[in-house]
Amino acid sequence: MASVLTGICPDTSSSKNLAVSATANLRKGEGRILKAGGLWVYDNEIASVMGDFKDGDILSVRDFDGFFLGYGFINTRSKIRIRILSRKETEYVTPAFLKQRVRDAWDYRRHVIDTSSCRIIFGDADLLPGLTVDKYEDILVVESLALGTDLLKPVILQALTEVLEEDGIRISGIYERSDAKVREKEGMERKKGFLSAPFDTQVPIAENGIRYLVDVENGQKTGFFLDQKLNRLAIRPMCRNADVLDCFTHTGSFGLNAAAGGARHVLSVDASDTAIRQAKKNAQLNGYADTIDYLTADVFELLPRLEAEKKQFDVVILDPPAFTKSRSSIRAAARGYREINLRGMRLTRSGGFLATCSCSHFMDQDLFARTIAQAAHDAHVRLRQVEFRTQAPDHPIVWAADDSYYLKFYIFQVVRSF
């Protein structure tokens, strides 16, 4: 079978196991995350590593008493020292094993969501740590954040194209977006570019009946936030004949769904000129250029200004980027979420609706709810909860992997109480 990967056609049918030449032994009492179902072993949990290895190699992991815990790849430059791929001593990591992992991931998506554009591989949640693959129609966009994943990437991607072709889907191009700063913590360079023959990186997709051009080369993350697919659909009923304020619009997706729901007018705001230009293209593509106005502005500066101007909206949407990516900045992040929600509530007409979310897994559900409640108290409003939602099911939440649960999404009716 010809490979879409440039110059690469690895044998994914092979049962030959990838070399395991070393064993990591844990300290007594360590490995709590691993034993609870997680996939990570931290540097301070390891007592010794016996045998020869180089970073990125697969080795076996054993408890202090010799009990087998799994096979995983090691990186001595990362605090997450080992990431587990297999937990069974007789289940070796082979090309065929990796292909089955990919097949399981795809089969799950086929059962839970529209797969025309979706996340196919979601790292630890699909037992392929450090790897994200998004499908935009017939294009794949890949993000690799772990050294071991980088080394296995050609085999995994070839397996994925084969699995999709078996299901009648032919992938025409692959683009890599491994340009996140976190790669540097693994001792790797940030990079992006074609893994296949070049193609137009403005990729057309359709979601919820709305057409988009996804910029897979320069857009945020992999170019589009697929995790909000069903949440975007959920706002439509309350947008009929509404004046809508859409904050942190990125490529315009919430605003476009508001327009599709029958909004009278939408003001979509983002701090990025690049995002606003892309959002305008998407509005024109769907015939909503006269319904949606776009503004390049800092939302934290804009909301107080709109409040001072006595502006009111029927629906306010807050879809900010993650305000915290570490536990050390949670307090500052909570202040940011409180501020935008306070302003958003004040800008919502009594009886109108507020859609608000957090995409940081460090901002857990309880803290996010308390932050919103404090904002409501300070804004002198009552909140009537319409819905609570999380990320779309192609981004599955694994209860043994806390970082897989990151998106919290509320819809409230805002009622003046004073």
HELIX and SHEET records of a PDB file:
HELIX    1   1 ARG A   32  LYS A   35  1                                   4    
HELIX    2   2 ASP A   43  GLU A   45  5                                   3    
HELIX    3   3 PRO A   95  VAL A  112  1                                  18    
HELIX    4   4 GLY A  123  ASP A  126  5                                   4    
HELIX    5   5 LEU A  147  GLU A  166  1                                  20    
HELIX    6   6 LYS A  181  GLU A  186  5                                   6    
HELIX    7   7 LEU A  226  GLN A  228  5                                   3    
HELIX    8   8 LYS A  229  ALA A  234  1                                   6    
HELIX    9   9 ARG A  236  CYS A  239  5                                   4    
HELIX   10  10 SER A  253  ALA A  260  1                                   8    
HELIX   11  11 ASP A  273  ASN A  286  1                                  14    
HELIX   12  12 VAL A  299  ALA A  308  1                                  10    
HELIX   13  13 ARG A  327  SER A  329  5                                   3    
HELIX   14  14 ILE A  330  ARG A  346  1                                  17    
HELIX   15  15 GLN A  365  ALA A  379  1                                  15    
HELIX   16  16 ASP A  402  SER A  404  5                                   3    
SHEET    1   A 6 TRP A  40  TYR A  42  0                                        
SHEET    2   A 6 ILE A  80  SER A  86 -1                                        
SHEET    3   A 6 PHE A  68  ILE A  74 -1                                        
SHEET    4   A 6 ILE A  58  ARG A  62 -1                                        
SHEET    5   A 6 VAL A  20  LEU A  26  1                                        
SHEET    6   A 6 ILE A  46  GLY A  51 -1                                        
SHEET    1   B 5 SER A 117  PHE A 122  0                                        
SHEET    2   B 5 LEU A 131  TYR A 136 -1                                        
SHEET    3   B 5 ILE A 139  SER A 144 -1                                        
SHEET    4   B 5 GLY A 173  SER A 178  1                                        
SHEET    5   B 5 LYS A 191  PHE A 194 -1                                        
SHEET    1   C 2 GLN A 202  GLU A 207  0                                        
SHEET    2   C 2 ILE A 210  ASP A 215 -1                                        
SHEET    1   D 7 ILE A 292  THR A 296  0                                        
SHEET    2   D 7 HIS A 265  ASP A 270  1                                        
SHEET    3   D 7 ASP A 243  CYS A 247  1                                        
SHEET    4   D 7 PHE A 313  LEU A 318  1                                        
SHEET    5   D 7 THR A 348  SER A 358  1                                        
SHEET    6   D 7 LYS A 408  ARG A 416 -1                                        
SHEET    7   D 7 VAL A 381  ARG A 389 -1                                        
END                                                                             
